[in-house]
Amino acid sequence: MTRRTAGDSTESLELLLDTICNTFGAVIFISMLVAVLVGQTARSQPTAQSETDPVADAATVQADILAAQEKLRVLTSQMRQQELVKERFASEESRQLAGRIQQQTEARVRLMEQKSDAVQEVTQTNSQNALMQQQLEQHRAEYDATQRRNQELREELKRLQELSSRTARIPQVRKTTKDSVVYAIDDGRLFRVTTPDLAVDRNDCDVNREDGVNVVRPKPGAGVPIPTDAAAANSSGTVRDHFKGANPKTQFIQLFVSRDSFAEFLTVKDTMVELGIEYEVLITEDDTVKLSIGSSSRESFVQ
């Protein structure tokens, strides 16, 4: 390689300066030429200037270039950041950390699944409890209804037992030779047909001659009213007083009952039982009592 002298350096600088001047002159010439051409185009086509303005197009191209350069700079920066992140996570410690995070994530997922299963199981248990509670309420209602029914049956049984005891308080039926004192129950009232002296009681009955026979009928409104409640009958004393004079040792009550007065008979029966008077019950064929006076050889059975 040859060494350059000072004369060579000066010559090179002159050539460079000449080249630069020529280039600058050429640029000025080209710019003037472009300006002349643009002026002529503007004069010949005045409406096309706004559509094909070289200055505006150059500005737009320059703006696009700047935007592309900025986008390139941003992308380059992002690539550098991604490389840094990749290099950071590429280390052993980063991989271990990522593994632990994944394990924790999987554990959380399993925990959430277990929690979901537990919630579903609790929901099913609550539904079963609600169903069992509903069934329990239904059974309780059925039990209460059964208890009420049992209570009604007990009351009915008690009533039947009381009725049975009333009808069977003196269950023995036997033949008797005692004298009969006749009474009658008609239209809810107790009538004394014959007195303890075996004479017709004219206060309670009427005696009429019909077809050659003396017929005895209770007087309307006579006798004593019979309460359907035995306790009321005993407390009032009217029924009890109507049996005064009868001798239980030598006499029994022959009681004629009309078909529609059986309820009143039970009250009278209780009074006779309490007084210790034996009785014979005869149910009439009609709804009213009608007795014929005459001798009778029929045997009587009392209780």
VOGU-230511 format. One record per residue (C-alpha): residue in three letters; x, y, z. Coordinates in steps of 0.5 Angstrom, whole numbers, plus 500, padded with zeros to 3 digits. Layout:
alaXYZ
...
END
This chain:
met500500500
thr503507498
arg503513502
arg499519500
thr502525500
ala499532502
gly498534494
asp494528494
ser490529500
thr489536497
glu487534490
ser482529493
leu479534497
glu478539491
leu475533487
leu470531493
leu468539493
asp467539486
thr462533486
ile458536492
cys457542488
asn455539482
thr450535486
phe447541489
gly447544483
ala443538480
val439538485
ile437545484
phe436544477
ile431538478
ser427542483
met427548479
leu425543473
val419540478
ala417547480
val416549473
leu412542471
val408543477
gly406550475
gln404548468
thr400542470
ala397547475
arg395552469
ser393546465
gln389542470
pro387547476
thr382541478
ala387536479
gln392540484
ser388538490
glu388530488
thr395529486
asp399534490
pro406532490
val408536497
ala402533500
asp403526498
ala411527500
ala408529507
thr403523507
val409518505
gln414521510
ala408520516
asp407513514
ile415512514
leu415515521
ala409511523
ala413505520
gln419506524
glu415507530
lys412501530
leu418497528
arg421500534
val415498539
leu416491536
thr423491537
ser422493544
gln417488545
met421482542
arg427484547
gln422484553
gln420477551
glu427475550
leu428477557
val422474560
lys424467556
glu431468559
arg428469566
phe423463566
ala428459562
ser432458569
glu432452574
glu429457579
ser423459574
arg421453572
gln421450579
leu417456581
ala412455575
gly411448577
arg409450584
ile404455581
gln402449577
gln401444583
gln398450587
thr393451581
glu391444581
ala390443588
arg386449588
val382446582
arg381439586
leu379443592
met374447588
glu371440586
gln371438593
lys367444595
ser362443589
asp361436591
ala360438598
val355443597
gln352439592
glu352433598
val349438603
thr344441598
gln341433597
thr342432605
asn337439606
ser332436600
gln332429604
asn331433611
ala326437608
leu322431605
met323427611
gln320433615
gln314433610
gln313426611
leu314427619
glu309432619
gln304428615
his305422620
arg304427626
ala297429622
glu295422621
tyr297420628
asp293426631
ala287424627
thr288417629
gln288420637
arg282424635
arg279418632
asn281413638
gln278418643
glu272418639
leu271411640
arg273411647
glu267416648
glu263412644
leu265405648
lys264409654
arg257411652
leu255404650
gln258401656
glu254406660
leu248404656
ser249397657
ser250398664
arg243401664
thr240396661
ala243390664
arg244393671
ile239388674
pro240383668
gln237377672
val230376669
arg225371673
lys218369674
thr215373680
thr208372684
lys208379686
asp202384685
ser203389679
val202396680
val201399672
tyr205405670
ala205407662
ile210412658
asp206415653
asp208422649
gly214423654
arg210423660
leu210418666
phe203416668
arg200412674
val195407671
thr193403678
thr195406685
pro199401690
asp192399692
leu191396685
ala185401683
val185406677
asp189412678
arg183417676
asn188423676
asp193420671
cys188416667
asp181416664
val176410664
asn171409658
arg167403656
glu168401649
asp165395646
gly163392653
val170393656
asn173398660
val179402657
val184406660
arg188411657
pro193416659
lys190423660
pro193428656
gly197433660
ala197429666
gly202425669
val209427670
pro214429664
ile220425664
pro227428662
thr231424658
asp237425662
ala237420668
ala241425673
ala236431671
ala230426673
asn233424679
ser235431681
ser228434680
gly225428684
thr218428679
val219421677
arg222418683
asp216421687
his211418682
phe213411685
lys212413692
gly207408695
ala210402691
asn212396696
pro218393693
lys217387697
thr210385695
gln209389688
phe213390682
ile212395676
gln208393670
leu210398665
phe207399658
val211403654
ser209406647
arg213405641
asp216412641
ser218413648
phe223408649
ala228414650
glu224416656
phe224409659
leu231408660
thr231414665
val225411668
lys228404669
asp234407672
thr230411677
met226404679
val233400679
glu235405684
leu229405688
gly230397688
ile223396685
glu223390680
tyr219391673
glu216388667
val217392660
leu211391655
ile212395649
thr205397646
glu203396638
asp201403637
asp204410639
thr199411644
val198407650
lys191403651
leu189398656
ser183394658
ile181392665
gly180385666
ser183379669
ser189376666
ser192369668
arg199371664
glu205370668
ser210376669
phe217376669
val221381672
gln228384672
END
